[in-house]
Each structure stands twice: as C-alpha cells, then as structure tokens.
C-alpha cells in the first residue's frame, strides 16, 4: 500500500512538474479590468459559499465537549 502511495505521489509530482514547465514557458495573457474584476468577484463568491455559518449552539456544544474532555483528563492524571 505504501508503494502505491509513493507511485501516486511520483505520478502527481510529474504532472505538476510538466504543468510548471508549460506555464513558465507561456507569456502572460493581458486581462482587461472587467475580466480581472469578474475573476475577483467569482473567487469571493466561491470562498464565501464554502464558509459555513457557525451558530451559538455549535460554539456552546464545542465548549461543553472541551470541558468534558478536560474533566476526564483531570481524572486520568
């Protein structure tokens, strides 16, 4: 299994090397102001869509969990 992971890593590294070589040989394409703005808006929308809103109940549950774990660890010592 480890050999397979190493082979997968080597294959992926070869892909990245080929991509980096291809990209470094290209001239940068000029983007208009509208295209740049559209790119930033799309990136913002994408990242904003990934963020999950955290409720007060979620935070309270995590705090209670940490307190419970600390109480258990105190008894282990």
C-alpha positions, -999 to +999 in steps of 0.1 A: +000+000+000+029+024+008+044+016-026+012+025-043+010+058-024+046+065-034+039+058-070+008+080-069+029+108-054+056+104-080+030+105-108+013+136-093+047+153-089+055+146-126+022+161-136+030+193-115+065+195-130+050+193-165+024+219-157+050+242-142+073+238-172+044+246-196+032+275-175+067+291-172+071+290-210+039+309-217+036+347-219+011+361-195-022+370-212-033+405-206-067+408-188-090+437-191-102+455-160-136+439-164-121+404-166-100+410-135-129+423-116-150+393-127-123+369-115-121+385-081-159+385-077-160+348-087-133+340-063-150+359-035-184+342-043-166+308-043-149+312-010-179+328+006-200+299-004-176+275+013-179+292+046-204+276+069-221+299+093-215+290+129-244+292+153-242+299+190-254+264+196-224+250+177-200+270+198-217+261+231-216+224+221-179+226+214-172+244+247-191+217+266-172+190+248-139+206+257-149+209+293-160+173+294-126+162+279-107+183+304-127+168+333-119+133+320-082+141+316-081+155+351-092+121+364-066+103+343-037+122+360 
